[in-house]
Every structure is written in C-alpha cells, then in structure tokens.
Amino acid sequence: MKYPGQPQEIPVFQNSTFTIPVNDPHQVWNSDEHEDLQVLVIISRPPVKIFTYDDWSVPHTAAKLKFPYFWDEDCLPAPKDEL
C-alpha cells in the first residue's frame, strides 16, 4: 500500500489472540519497559514479506523490504560447542 492511512493503536493483553488480514501493514511493539514481550506468530500463507524501519518515525513508503526472510536468522543463538 502506498498510503496505509492513519495508524491505529490497539492494546493487546496477556493471552490475547488476534488476526491481521492479508496484506494489511501492521507493527507490534512492547509498550511496557519492565516486561518482555513474547509473541507467537502463525503465518497461513508463506512466504511472507518483511519491511524494516530505521525508527518509529519512518513513513511506510520508506520501509526496506527484506525478502525472503528467514525466521531463525536473528532469533536463535549460535549453538555452543560443548566438546
């Protein structure tokens, strides 16, 4: 989308479930600096296109596309050599 419209902030609480329609731009962030945010994402139609932003003020049109996106690229630590 060139112009996704006005952003909406929708609070999500512990044990919440929500869906995001296909091709809807969205963003999830943790508003509580004292608690970790853990999100389980289930994608029904891979592959998925990921857009990254340098900071919160970057407009949608300036986002950088990262495709393909490998989910374990930044999430999993390197295995330790235990020998």
Helices and strands as residue ranges (DSSP letters): E 50-52, G 60-62, E 64-66
